[in-house]
């Protein structure tokens, strides 16, 4: 089938416009793929869970009879090892979990520092 000459510029314009709209939409329009949206939702949910568990971590630290000694040992280690020190105390272990959470330990450090000052 042959395409009339007067129709070719319209077809090229439609294809070019569709490509341009897609480029602008994904670059500046806020469009995203389904996998990107799933990743963003998963990260947001994880962060919300960590935020919700901070009071549990602080509560466990307050209930610990060796709290002052534990806090002193956490403050004595280098800043990059404080997260491991909090994890060693058991305060960063979520209820029902077998192992402590690194992200919860980091968030708990920030809350414990606020509490101590």
N, CA, C and O of each residue as an XYZ file, in Angstrom:
468
protein
N       0.834     -1.159      0.000
C       0.000      0.000      0.000
C       0.893      1.242      0.000
O       1.858      1.335      0.759
N       0.560      2.154     -0.835
C       1.326      3.393     -0.911
C       0.593      4.471     -0.125
O      -0.636      4.546     -0.113
N       1.386      5.290      0.522
C       0.822      6.378      1.318
C       0.863      7.645      0.481
O       1.886      7.935     -0.141
N      -0.211      8.397      0.450
C      -0.196      9.636     -0.320
C       0.849     10.595      0.246
O       1.114     10.604      1.448
N       1.433     11.396     -0.634
C       2.482     12.331     -0.224
C       1.970     13.361      0.774
O       2.731     13.790      1.641
N       0.740     13.765      0.686
C       0.217     14.788      1.592
C       0.009     14.249      3.015
O      -0.138     15.035      3.951
N      -0.005     12.884      3.195
C      -0.239     12.285      4.501
C       1.068     12.039      5.270
O       1.046     11.942      6.497
N       2.192     11.937      4.574
C       3.470     11.632      5.218
C       3.874     12.664      6.270
O       4.303     12.247      7.346
N       3.773     13.964      6.051
C       4.153     14.910      7.105
C       3.296     14.764      8.359
O       3.792     14.960      9.469
N       2.043     14.429      8.201
C       1.173     14.221      9.362
C       1.580     12.999     10.169
O       1.572     13.033     11.400
N       1.934     11.928      9.486
C       2.377     10.709     10.176
C       3.687     10.967     10.903
O       3.841     10.582     12.062
N       4.632     11.616     10.229
C       5.919     11.934     10.868
C       5.716     12.860     12.067
O       6.372     12.703     13.096
N       4.827     13.803     11.931
C       4.543     14.722     13.037
C       3.918     14.006     14.224
O       4.253     14.300     15.371
N       3.013     13.067     13.960
C       2.369     12.313     15.042
C       3.379     11.427     15.765
O       3.377     11.364     16.994
N       4.232     10.750     15.022
C       5.249      9.889     15.632
C       6.244     10.737     16.415
O       6.585     10.403     17.549
N       6.709     11.824     15.822
C       7.647     12.712     16.518
C       7.022     13.331     17.757
O       7.684     13.461     18.787
N       5.753     13.714     17.669
C       5.063     14.287     18.826
C       4.908     13.277     19.947
O       5.060     13.619     21.119
N       4.605     12.030     19.594
C       4.461     10.980     20.607
C       5.784     10.741     21.324
O       5.813     10.578     22.543
N       6.873     10.720     20.572
C       8.199     10.537     21.175
C       8.523     11.723     22.080
O       9.024     11.536     23.189
N       8.243     12.928     21.621
C       8.516     14.131     22.403
C       7.685     14.162     23.686
O       8.197     14.517     24.747
N       6.420     13.796     23.593
C       5.561     13.766     24.783
C       6.083     12.734     25.782
O       6.081     12.999     26.984
N       6.526     11.572     25.320
C       7.066     10.548     26.211
C       8.337     11.029     26.894
O       8.509     10.824     28.096
N       9.226     11.663     26.146
C      10.474     12.175     26.722
C      10.182     13.236     27.773
O      10.743     13.195     28.868
N       9.314     14.178     27.451
C       8.981     15.240     28.399
C       8.249     14.665     29.613
O       8.518     15.076     30.742
N       7.347     13.740     29.402
C       6.585     13.153     30.504
C       7.463     12.412     31.498
O       7.295     12.578     32.707
N       8.404     11.591     31.015
C       9.263     10.839     31.911
C      10.381     11.702     32.500
O      10.871     11.418     33.593
N      10.786     12.750     31.783
C      11.863     13.600     32.295
C      11.357     14.616     33.304
O      11.887     14.704     34.412
N      10.336     15.387     32.937
C       9.879     16.485     33.781
C       8.447     16.324     34.281
O       8.046     17.012     35.219
N       7.686     15.448     33.687
C       6.272     15.341     34.012
C       5.944     14.482     35.215
O       4.791     14.439     35.644
N       6.933     13.796     35.768
C       6.677     12.967     36.935
C       6.170     11.579     36.617
O       5.774     10.855     37.530
N       6.168     11.185     35.370
C       5.743      9.838     35.019
C       6.806      8.857     35.491
O       7.983      9.207     35.573
N       6.404      7.653     35.795
C       7.376      6.615     36.134
C       6.830      5.257     35.749
O       5.632      5.084     35.527
N       7.732      4.302     35.676
C       7.333      2.945     35.336
C       6.777      2.253     36.575
O       6.956      2.732     37.694
N       6.122      1.156     36.376
C       5.551      0.407     37.495
C       6.608     -0.092     38.458
O       6.398     -0.071     39.671
N       7.743     -0.543     37.938
C       8.796     -1.040     38.827
C       9.396      0.086     39.665
O       9.751     -0.130     40.824
N       9.514      1.281     39.094
C      10.004      2.423     39.868
C       9.016      2.795     40.967
O       9.423      3.129     42.080
N       7.747      2.742     40.669
C       6.728      3.045     41.673
C       6.732      1.992     42.776
O       6.575      2.333     43.949
N       6.908      0.717     42.424
C       6.978     -0.342     43.428
C       8.189     -0.158     44.333
O       8.090     -0.327     45.549
N       9.322      0.185     43.749
C      10.532      0.411     44.533
C      10.336      1.572     45.500
O      10.699      1.478     46.672
N       9.765      2.659     45.013
C       9.539      3.831     45.856
C       8.549      3.504     46.972
O       8.755      3.932     48.108
N       7.502      2.772     46.690
C       6.518      2.402     47.707
C       7.134      1.479     48.752
O       6.844      1.602     49.942
N       7.978      0.561     48.312
C       8.632     -0.358     49.237
C       9.584      0.389     50.169
O       9.622      0.112     51.368
N      10.342      1.324     49.632
C      11.249      2.124     50.461
C      10.468      2.973     51.455
O      10.856      3.093     52.617
N       9.383      3.554     51.002
C       8.561      4.384     51.890
C       7.959      3.543     53.013
O       7.941      3.978     54.165
N       7.471      2.357     52.698
C       6.902      1.474     53.722
C       7.965      1.053     54.732
O       7.707      1.018     55.935
N       9.158      0.733     54.240
C      10.255      0.348     55.130
C      10.603      1.491     56.075
O      10.782      1.275     57.274
N      10.698      2.697     55.545
C      11.012      3.857     56.377
C       9.913      4.125     57.401
O      10.205      4.512     58.532
N       8.659      3.924     57.018
C       7.555      4.116     57.949
C       7.591      3.086     59.078
O       7.302      3.414     60.229
N       7.941      1.860     58.754
C       8.047      0.825     59.790
C       9.178      1.169     60.756
O       9.016      1.043     61.970
N      10.305      1.596     60.232
C      11.432      1.973     61.090
C      11.028      3.131     61.999
O      11.332      3.117     63.191
N      10.353      4.121     61.449
C       9.904      5.257     62.249
C       8.939      4.811     63.343
O       8.998      5.310     64.466
N       8.065      3.889     63.023
C       7.103      3.393     64.003
C       7.777      2.563     65.095
O       7.258      2.476     66.208
N       8.912      1.960     64.798
C       9.582      1.109     65.768
C      10.559      1.863     66.669
O      11.064      1.280     67.629
N      10.839      3.123     66.398
C      11.766      3.886     67.234
C      11.303      3.929     68.691
O      12.131      3.731     69.581
N      10.022      4.176     68.978
C       9.612      4.158     70.385
C       9.830      2.805     71.068
O      10.085      2.758     72.272
N       9.735      1.716     70.322
C       9.995      0.398     70.889
C      11.462      0.289     71.284
O      11.785     -0.204     72.365
N      12.339      0.747     70.415
C      13.772      0.727     70.704
C      14.082      1.562     71.946
O      14.820      1.122     72.827
N      13.521      2.757     72.011
C      13.749      3.622     73.169
C      13.146      2.990     74.422
O      13.742      3.057     75.497
N      11.978      2.382     74.291
C      11.353      1.702     75.424
C      12.190      0.541     75.925
O      12.319      0.347     77.134
N      12.762     -0.235     75.010
C      13.643     -1.333     75.415
C      14.877     -0.801     76.129
O      15.361     -1.409     77.083
N      15.385      0.338     75.662
C      16.566      0.904     76.322
C      16.222      1.385     77.728
O      17.026      1.237     78.648
N      15.038      1.958     77.896
C      14.628      2.427     79.228
C      14.382      1.269     80.186
O      14.620      1.401     81.386
N      13.908      0.139     79.674
C      13.622     -1.019     80.523
C      14.870     -1.834     80.844
O      14.837     -2.693     81.725
N      15.948     -1.580     80.153
C      17.178     -2.338     80.363
C      17.818     -1.922     81.687
O      18.096     -0.738     81.880
N      18.062     -2.876     82.614
C      18.680     -2.518     83.887
C      20.111     -1.999     83.730
O      20.593     -1.240     84.571
N      20.783     -2.402     82.667
C      22.155     -1.952     82.433
C      22.182     -0.773     81.458
O      23.165     -0.592     80.739
N      21.135      0.012     81.427
C      20.986      1.096     80.445
C      22.133      2.092     80.481
O      22.699      2.418     79.437
N      22.481      2.574     81.649
C      23.529      3.599     81.742
C      24.873      3.068     81.259
O      25.608      3.775     80.570
N      25.194      1.843     81.612
C      26.448      1.245     81.146
C      26.421      1.051     79.636
O      27.417      1.292     78.953
N      25.266      0.611     79.116
C      25.133      0.413     77.668
C      25.279      1.741     76.929
O      25.985      1.825     75.924
N      24.599      2.791     77.439
C      24.701      4.103     76.791
C      26.118      4.626     76.839
O      26.594      5.213     75.867
N      26.799      4.427     77.948
C      28.191      4.876     78.060
C      29.070      4.146     77.055
O      29.945      4.751     76.435
N      28.837      2.826     76.892
C      29.649      2.083     75.918
C      29.323      2.501     74.486
O      30.202      2.502     73.624
N      28.069      2.856     74.233
C      27.703      3.322     72.887
C      28.351      4.662     72.600
O      28.830      4.895     71.490
N      28.371      5.535     73.576
C      28.988      6.859     73.380
C      30.503      6.763     73.257
O      31.117      7.606     72.603
N      31.126      5.743     73.877
C      32.579      5.615     73.869
C      33.141      5.100     72.548
O      34.305      5.352     72.233
N      32.332      4.384     71.774
C      32.848      3.859     70.507
C      32.800      4.938     69.432
O      32.102      5.942     69.570
N      33.548      4.714     68.368
C      33.571      5.656     67.245
C      32.182      5.752     66.632
O      31.393      4.810     66.713
N      31.893      6.871     66.030
C      30.561      7.133     65.476
C      30.142      6.069     64.460
O      28.968      5.706     64.397
N      31.077      5.575     63.678
C      30.702      4.600     62.661
C      30.457      3.216     63.251
O      29.983      2.333     62.537
N      30.763      2.998     64.525
C      30.522      1.713     65.180
C      29.364      1.769     66.174
O      29.024      0.754     66.784
N      28.758      2.940     66.343
C      27.670      3.062     67.302
C      26.470      2.210     66.910
O      25.790      1.651     67.770
N      26.219      2.117     65.631
C      25.084      1.302     65.176
C      25.286     -0.151     65.589
O      24.348     -0.798     66.055
N      26.505     -0.670     65.420
C      26.776     -2.051     65.828
C      26.649     -2.214     67.335
O      26.215     -3.263     67.812
N      27.028     -1.178     68.094
C      26.908     -1.236     69.553
C      25.445     -1.283     69.982
O      25.092     -2.018     70.905
N      24.597     -0.506     69.322
C      23.164     -0.544     69.636
C      22.585     -1.902     69.256
O      21.752     -2.445     69.981
N      23.015     -2.445     68.140
C      22.537     -3.759     67.726
C      22.959     -4.829     68.736
O      22.210     -5.775     68.979
N      24.146     -4.690     69.324
C      24.634     -5.666     70.301
C      23.826     -5.628     71.598
O      23.738     -6.635     72.300
N      23.237     -4.480     71.922
C      22.432     -4.391     73.144
C      21.112     -5.132     73.011
O      20.515     -5.511     74.019
N      20.644     -5.347     71.783
C      19.368     -5.999     71.551
C      18.204     -5.027     71.460
O      17.065     -5.444     71.251
N      18.469     -3.765     71.611
C      17.408     -2.766     71.566
C      16.847     -2.598     70.158
O      15.704     -2.171     70.001
N      17.627     -2.925     69.138
C      17.207     -2.707     67.751
C      16.604     -3.954     67.111
O      16.464     -4.022     65.890
N      16.251     -4.928     67.925
C      15.617     -6.131     67.395
C      14.108     -5.935     67.436
O      13.527     -5.755     68.506
N      13.484     -5.970     66.277
C      12.040     -5.781     66.195
C      11.330     -6.982     66.810
O      11.818     -8.107     66.704
N      10.188     -6.760     67.447
C       9.438     -7.884     68.004
C       9.119     -8.916     66.925
O       8.611     -8.580     65.856
N       9.422    -10.162     67.220
C       9.188    -11.241     66.278
C      10.350    -11.506     65.344
O      10.319    -12.469     64.577
N      11.382    -10.664     65.396
C      12.538    -10.843     64.518
C      13.643    -11.594     65.258
O      13.735    -11.535     66.485
N      14.467    -12.288     64.507
C      15.579    -13.025     65.103
C      16.844    -12.186     65.201
O      17.679    -12.415     66.076
N      16.985    -11.225     64.314
C      18.210    -10.425     64.259
C      17.865     -8.943     64.364
O      16.761     -8.532     64.004
N      18.793     -8.153     64.851
C      18.543     -6.708     64.942
C      18.535     -6.047     63.563
O      19.130     -6.548     62.608
N      17.856     -4.927     63.488
C      17.753     -4.173     62.237
C      18.777     -3.047     62.239
O      18.825     -2.245     63.172
N      19.586     -2.991     61.204
C      20.608     -1.933     61.105
C      19.961     -0.557     60.982
O      20.425      0.414     61.579
N      18.892     -0.485     60.206
C      18.224      0.803     60.021
C      17.565      1.276     61.313
O      17.602      2.465     61.633
N      16.970      0.358     62.045
C      16.360      0.719     63.323
C      17.429      1.141     64.321
O      17.221      2.081     65.088
N      18.558      0.465     64.318
C      19.652      0.852     65.219
C      20.124      2.269     64.914
O      20.378      3.046     65.835
N      20.243      2.613     63.636
C      20.680      3.960     63.265
C      19.662      4.999     63.700
O      20.035      6.051     64.219
N      18.393      4.721     63.499
C      17.347      5.653     63.908
C      17.282      5.768     65.427
O      17.029      6.849     65.959
N      17.507      4.673     66.116
C      17.471      4.673     67.575
C      18.632      5.489     68.139
O      18.475      6.153     69.164
N      19.779      5.450     67.495
C      20.918      6.256     67.943
C      20.544      7.726     67.941
O      20.832      8.448     68.896
N      19.910      8.164     66.880
C      19.518      9.571     66.796
C      18.541      9.926     67.907
O      18.631     11.007     68.489
N      17.617      9.035     68.204
C      16.630      9.309     69.259
C      17.280      9.263     70.633
O      16.939     10.068     71.499
N      18.197      8.350     70.850
C      18.874      8.275     72.142
C      19.752      9.503     72.373
O      19.866      9.985     73.500
N      20.373     10.008     71.304
C      21.174     11.227     71.439
C      20.292     12.414     71.788
O      20.689     13.260     72.590
N      19.095     12.492     71.197
C      18.167     13.569     71.521
C      17.709     13.457     72.965
O      17.552     14.459     73.662
N      17.501     12.238     73.398
C      17.034     12.007     74.753
C      18.106     12.367     75.771
O      17.789     12.876     76.846
N      19.379     12.107     75.446
C      20.455     12.343     76.391
C      20.787     13.816     76.524
O      21.313     14.232     77.556
N      20.498     14.616     75.512
C      20.889     16.028     75.574
C      19.886     16.891     76.267
O      20.091     18.099     76.388
